[in-house]
Amino acid sequence: MAKAQSFADKAAKLAKKTELTAICPDTNKETRILTVRLVQAVKTEKGTYKFLDRNAKIYESTFKVYKP
């Protein structure tokens, strides 16, 4: 009977397939593109806080936003 694949194995396999690389404009070297979640706290008119979150792609070497 074959061994069942664990979630970590599946995630590692998927990460290798979808890995993006690009030339960083600041360092002029090839670097990986990482997907991160940015969370921003915004104060509303009532005085409470609302959290806005979005996904963004950044360069691994400089952590600046990737613009294709």
N, C-alpha and C positions, 0 to 999 in steps of 0.2 A: 504494500500500500504506500502511495506517495505521501510525502510530508506536506501538510497544508501550509500555504504561504502566510506568514504573519503580516500584520498591518505595516510594520516597520519595513519589511522587505518590499511590499508593494509601493510604499511611499518613496523609498530610495530608488526603486526602478523608475518610477514616474518622474522623479526629480532629475535623473540623468537624461531622460528623453526631452524634457521641456527646458533644459538649461539654456539660457540665452547669453551670448557674449557680444560685446560691441567695443569699439574704440572709444575710450574716454577722452573728451576734448581737452581736459585739463592736463592729463598726464601723457597723452598720446600713446597709451599702452592698451592692449586688449584686456578687458575686465569683464567679470560676470555682471549680469543685471539681476537684481534682487527685487522681489515683490514684497512690499511692506504695507501695513495698515497705519494710516495717520489719523490721530484723534485730536480734535480741536474743541476746546471748551469756549462756548459763546454765551455771554450774559444777555438774557432777554430783557424786554421792557419792564417786566414784573420784578426783576431782580434775581430771578432764578437762573440756573445754568442749564444749557442744552449742549449735548455732545454731538458733534458732527464727525462722522468717521468716513474715510474713503481709502481706497487702495491706490497705491502709486508704485511705479517702478523707479529704482535708483541704481546708480553705479556703485559697485562694491568698494572701489578704491577711494572715492571722494564723497560718497553719500549725497550726491546731488541728484536732482530729479532727472530721469532719463526722458529725453524728447526724441522720438524716432524721426 
